[in-house]
């Protein structure tokens, strides 16, 4: 079992930035992949971006050039840096950890005002 806790969500004005963090109970660098997903009101959960064990990253088109996923070994966290936020980025953001199984956090709310 892997426990994941997201933090850093909140209210921000359009054009602003937020840095989310996912703290994991297992070494993030050991995962087959880790990543971020989001779910907006009335929408399905969708990929934001992910990073594989060897460091390969990929992002949804909506996130490319604005969002960055990294890994911090000091505190075993998976940050998501979000810049140039827009109202359409409003969603609950979820952390995912995949090794032999797949694990999800509880999510953190991001609200972007116009």
N, C-alpha and C positions, 0 to 999 in steps of 0.2 A: 504494500500500500504506500502511495506517495501522497503527501499532503501539500496543498498549494494554497497560498494566501496572497491575493492581489491587494494593492494599495495605491494611493496617489490620485484617485479620481476626484472630480469636483466640478465646479462651475467655472467656465472661462469664456471670455468674449471672443467673437470671431477674429481670427488672425493671431490669437494667442497660442501658448504652448503649455503642455502638461507632460510630466514624466511619470509613467506608471511603473510599478515594480511587482514582480512575482517572486515570493520567497518559497523555496521548495525544501521538503524534508529529506530529499535525496539529491546527490550531486547532479547539478544541471548539466555538467560537462559529460556525464555518463549516459545521458539520454540519447536514444536514437534520434529524437528530435524534440524540440520545445517550441512553443509559439503562442501567438495571441490571436484570438477571435473576438468578434463583437456581434451583438444582437440589438438592432434598433426596434422601437415599438412597431408591432405589426409585421415585422420582417423575420426571415430565417437567420439563424446564426451563420456567419460567414467568416472566412479567413481574412486576417489582417496581414500576418507574416509569420515565418518560422525560420528556425536555424537548426541545422543538423549537427550531429556529433563532431564532424570534421570541420564545422564552421561555415558551411554553405548556407546562404540566406536567400529567401525569396519572399516577395510581397505581392499582395493584390494590387491591381492597377490603381485603385483608389488611394492606396497608401504610398506608392512609389514616389520618391523624391521628397516626401514629407515626414514619414515615419521611419524609425530605425530601431531594430532589435539588436541587443548585445547580451553578453554574459559576464557577470561579475563573480570571480572566484573567491574574493575576500569574504563575502557574506552569502554566497550561493543564491544570487538573485538573477532574474531575467528582466531587465528594464525594457520599456517601450517608450522611446522619446517621440513625442508627437508635436510637430510644428505646423504653423499655418492652419490651425483648426478651423473648421467650418461647421455650420449648424447640422449638415448632413452626417457629420462624424458623431453626433449624439447617439449613444448606445451604452449598453452594459458590456464591458470588456472582460474577457475570460482568458485565463492562462491555461495552457495544455502541456502535459508532460507525457511522452510516449517512450516506453522501453518494451518489456514484454507485454505490458498492458497500456491502457490509455487513461489518464487522470485529468480531471478538471478542477479548477478553483471555483469559488462561489461568485466571483465577478465583482467589478467595481464600476460605479456609474460615472460616466463622463457626459456632461451637458454643456453644449456650446451655444451661447446666445448670439443673436444677430444684431 
